[in-house]
Amino acid sequence: MGPEIDQIEGYLKGADTSMYTVAVTTVRFLRGGGEQKWTGETVRLKKEYVSRSYVRTLSKGRTVVASLTGVAIIAAIVGRSLIPAGDPETNIPPDTGAITRRGPFPKGGLGRRTLGRPYSPLWFPPHLSRP
């Protein structure tokens, strides 16, 4: 790797008595040299060159809070879907006395109108014409 490396981040793939095998994700350099992103290339490092190592773990408190929040959201969604919209006996609309009827389709189909005039929202059939 080189003498100017301050820190290597990655995933430990294996270790034996004298070497670590690491899938490298980031390399930080000494003296403000910045950092380099890697894409998981495998590197073997001698244990004698490693001064310290650490393991990143999830925070137990944050994990519990996130899990409980997710469970609460799912419970709210499921709970709302199980509650009916209302009592079907009390939500009956009043009888308006109106009767709706549908007749057969016109002979020409539902396409172009056969009244001789093109359809326009401002055109009224003769029985609905304005005074």
trRosetta pair geometry for C-beta under 8 A, 3 or more apart (Angstrom, degrees):
i j d omega theta_ij theta_ji phi_ij phi_ji
1 5 5.4 -15 135 -19 121 154
1 8 7.2 -61 -143 -76 162 135
1 27 7.4 -166 -163 -131 119 136
1 43 6.6 54 -70 -168 109 143
1 45 7.3 -1 -14 -100 132 97
2 5 5.6 113 74 -25 84 101
4 29 5.3 13 137 -156 99 98
4 30 5.0 -124 -167 34 68 103
4 31 7.3 -59 -155 25 104 107
4 33 6.4 65 154 -17 121 164
5 8 6.4 19 169 -53 131 94
5 27 6.0 -61 -132 -169 110 103
5 28 7.4 101 -163 76 67 49
5 29 6.2 -63 -108 -109 44 58
5 30 7.2 26 66 -18 3 89
6 28 4.9 -57 66 106 105 94
6 29 6.0 94 1 169 97 12
6 30 4.7 139 -59 -69 100 65
7 26 7.8 3 110 111 95 97
7 27 7.5 167 89 -156 55 41
7 28 4.3 14 52 46 95 114
8 22 6.6 87 133 116 127 158
8 24 5.8 -62 -171 -124 105 106
8 26 7.4 162 -158 88 41 58
8 27 5.6 -8 -109 -109 73 73
8 28 7.8 -146 -68 25 33 72
8 43 7.5 -99 -167 73 149 145
8 45 7.3 -179 54 -68 158 151
9 24 7.3 99 78 -155 46 64
9 25 5.3 -56 106 63 92 94
9 26 4.2 13 48 53 113 98
9 27 7.8 -147 25 -68 71 35
9 28 7.8 56 -11 -12 99 98
10 22 4.4 101 84 167 132 102
10 23 5.0 -173 179 85 114 49
10 24 4.1 -77 -70 -106 142 33
10 25 4.9 157 -99 2 66 78
10 26 7.4 -169 -56 30 71 59
10 38 7.4 -24 -87 72 114 128
10 40 7.3 136 -144 -121 105 52
10 43 7.7 127 23 35 170 107
11 22 6.9 150 72 -160 38 66
11 23 4.5 -7 55 53 94 106
11 25 7.3 69 -14 -26 80 112
11 40 7.5 0 27 -130 112 91
12 15 6.6 -14 -174 -40 117 105
12 20 6.5 -69 -132 -167 95 106
12 21 7.4 96 -166 76 58 59
12 22 5.9 -38 -102 -104 49 75
13 21 4.5 -68 70 111 102 102
13 22 6.5 173 9 -105 89 18
13 23 5.5 93 -45 -26 115 94
13 42 6.5 -31 15 -125 157 105
14 20 7.7 161 91 -163 50 46
14 21 4.2 15 56 43 88 121
15 19 7.1 -166 -145 98 54 51
15 20 5.1 -15 -105 -111 91 65
15 21 6.9 -148 -69 19 44 75
15 47 7.9 77 -157 -79 105 112
16 19 5.6 20 48 50 94 82
18 46 6.4 -29 161 -142 83 78
18 47 5.9 -130 -164 11 37 109
18 48 8.0 -13 -159 -15 80 93
19 44 5.1 -3 -175 -173 129 101
19 45 6.6 143 -158 72 72 39
19 46 6.0 -49 -101 -102 71 44
19 47 6.6 -122 -83 -28 19 83
20 44 7.2 159 80 -155 46 52
20 45 4.8 -15 58 61 98 95
20 47 6.3 113 -25 -81 92 72
20 50 6.6 50 1 -39 139 150
21 42 6.2 -2 -176 -168 95 102
21 43 7.6 164 -153 81 51 38
21 44 5.5 -23 -99 -100 71 74
22 42 7.3 153 80 -149 38 54
22 43 5.4 -24 65 63 89 87
22 44 7.9 154 19 -95 73 25
22 45 6.2 10 5 1 120 116
23 40 4.4 -2 175 -160 108 76
23 41 7.1 155 -152 71 60 21
23 42 5.6 -32 -94 -89 66 66
24 27 6.4 15 180 -54 128 95
24 38 4.4 17 112 75 96 156
24 40 7.0 163 61 -128 45 19
24 41 5.6 -22 46 62 100 77
24 42 7.7 162 2 -104 82 14
24 43 5.2 30 -29 6 121 123
25 37 7.1 -27 167 -156 61 68
25 38 5.7 -152 -141 65 14 87
25 39 7.8 48 -122 -107 59 13
25 40 6.4 16 -81 -72 74 61
26 35 5.7 0 -173 179 101 122
26 36 7.1 153 -156 79 53 50
26 37 6.0 -27 -101 -110 73 53
26 38 6.6 -152 -65 19 23 87
27 35 6.5 162 83 -158 46 70
27 36 4.6 -7 57 55 98 101
27 38 6.4 67 -14 -27 97 116
28 33 7.8 131 174 73 54 90
28 34 7.6 -131 -141 127 64 30
28 35 4.6 -30 -98 -99 69 96
29 32 7.9 -19 93 90 93 20
29 33 2.9 -55 97 78 130 127
29 34 6.2 20 35 56 110 52
29 35 7.0 -169 5 -88 77 42
29 36 7.6 63 -31 -10 104 98
30 33 6.2 39 64 4 40 118
38 41 5.5 -90 180 19 120 97
45 49 5.9 -116 -179 70 94 118
45 50 6.1 86 134 -53 127 107
46 49 4.8 85 70 2 89 104
46 50 7.7 -165 96 -9 51 86
47 50 5.7 -59 -154 31 43 111
50 53 6.0 12 169 -52 127 102
58 62 7.0 -124 175 73 86 105
58 63 5.1 74 141 -60 124 124
59 62 4.0 62 81 18 116 109
59 63 6.3 176 86 -15 58 86
60 63 5.7 -59 -146 38 29 113
60 64 6.3 29 157 -20 65 106
61 64 5.9 -56 -150 34 29 109
61 65 6.4 24 155 -15 65 107
62 65 5.7 -54 -145 39 33 110
62 66 6.1 31 157 -17 67 108
63 66 5.9 -55 -144 39 28 108
63 67 6.2 28 157 -19 64 109
64 67 5.8 -57 -146 38 28 111
64 68 6.2 24 158 -15 65 109
65 68 6.0 -58 -145 40 28 107
65 69 6.3 30 155 -21 63 108
66 69 5.7 -55 -147 36 29 113
66 70 6.4 30 155 -18 63 106
67 70 5.8 -56 -151 36 30 111
67 71 6.4 27 154 -17 65 107
68 71 5.7 -53 -144 38 33 111
68 72 6.2 35 155 -21 66 106
69 72 5.7 -55 -147 36 30 111
69 73 6.4 30 155 -19 64 105
70 73 5.8 -54 -148 35 31 110
70 74 6.4 27 156 -14 65 107
71 74 5.8 -57 -147 40 31 109
71 75 6.1 32 154 -20 66 109
72 75 5.6 -54 -143 38 30 112
72 76 6.3 33 156 -22 64 105
73 76 5.8 -53 -149 34 30 111
73 77 6.5 28 154 -17 64 105
74 77 5.8 -55 -149 37 32 110
74 78 6.2 26 156 -13 67 109
75 78 5.9 -57 -142 43 30 107
75 79 5.9 33 157 -23 65 111
76 79 5.6 -54 -141 38 27 113
76 80 6.3 25 160 -18 63 106
77 80 6.1 -57 -149 35 27 107
77 81 6.5 20 155 -15 62 109
78 81 5.8 -61 -149 39 32 108
78 82 6.4 26 155 -18 66 110
79 82 6.0 -62 -149 36 30 107
79 83 6.6 27 157 -22 66 106
80 83 6.0 -53 -145 30 34 109
84 87 7.8 96 101 -75 129 35
84 88 7.9 -65 163 -37 143 87
85 91 7.9 39 107 -69 99 169
86 90 6.9 -103 157 71 109 100
86 91 5.0 100 103 -51 130 134
87 90 4.5 50 83 21 112 104
87 91 6.5 157 79 -12 57 95
88 91 6.0 -68 -134 44 32 106
88 92 7.6 60 164 -55 61 81
89 92 7.0 -31 -173 -19 30 108
93 96 7.7 -18 138 -29 111 98
105 109 6.8 3 159 -129 122 36
105 110 6.5 -71 -152 -51 111 88
106 109 6.7 -49 80 37 86 13
106 110 7.2 128 39 -80 99 47
106 114 7.2 -172 161 14 139 121
108 111 6.8 -102 140 53 92 91
108 112 7.1 -76 148 71 130 72
108 114 4.9 146 -8 -45 157 128
113 117 7.4 -25 98 73 128 60
113 118 7.4 133 48 -143 113 30
113 119 5.3 123 -5 -56 133 99
115 125 7.1 -105 -135 -115 162 93
117 120 7.8 -71 147 9 105 99
117 123 6.0 -170 131 -166 134 154
118 123 7.8 145 86 -8 57 159
119 123 6.9 -150 -156 52 35 129
120 123 4.2 90 58 -7 94 106
124 128 4.5 -121 -180 97 110 96
124 129 5.1 155 95 -95 119 49
124 130 6.7 119 30 -24 153 77
125 128 5.2 65 58 25 79 100
125 129 7.4 -110 97 -48 37 77
126 129 5.6 -22 -149 -25 37 117
